[in-house]
């Protein structure tokens, strides 16, 4: 029987939070679909985006799961302590708010991923797939919709997310509800960490645009679960 958890993607904050041993298998963009298909991961057949996406996870019992929310639910059932508090419903509310921040910023950060983050062997695949998705090259997308206009479009989402965090506080702790971390906090921290890794100036821009430090406090408080990178 399969004896270890294998994560396909960047390290998971949830796995680190629960202190679950795992190893990461890194996949380049062209490798994702063939690898997950070969493993038997059920594809996403909703017609939106790629049928195979990361993160994906291989559990010791042989179960293979794709998509962060499904992975979190499975981990919570197998390893309930410490709890992710999935039953508080905050993740379902935070997800759309993160979308209001991230989607407007795609023209600003996606071209950078193609230029600065993707390994050289995957650049052509990545660029071609995104050009098909957006109907233009990433350079054209950046010129047409990136920069200040992208951040202006994202500003309402950043404000709404920060206001939502403030409305949920039960004490003065750094997380959404205060001192108790939950899965929704990891969603926010992951978004901010992704921007930070793409470019430090993107991180600084979030600080500049945000009306307060609610979002950044969550990111900073989650740093201890971002330590494992391999």
Buried (B, 14 or more C-beta within 10 A) or exposed (E): EEEEBBBBBBBBBBBBBBEBEBEBEEBBBBBBBEBBEEBEBEEBEEEEEEBBBBBBBBBEEEEBBBBBBBBBBBBBEBBEEEBBBBEBEBBEEBEEBBEBBBEBBBBBBBBBBBEEBBEEEBBEBBBEBBBEBBEBBBBBBBEEBBEEEBBEBBBEBBBBBBBBBEEBBEEEBBBBBEEBBBBBBBBBBBBBBBBBBBBEEBBEBBEEBBEEEBBBBBBEBBEEBBEBEE
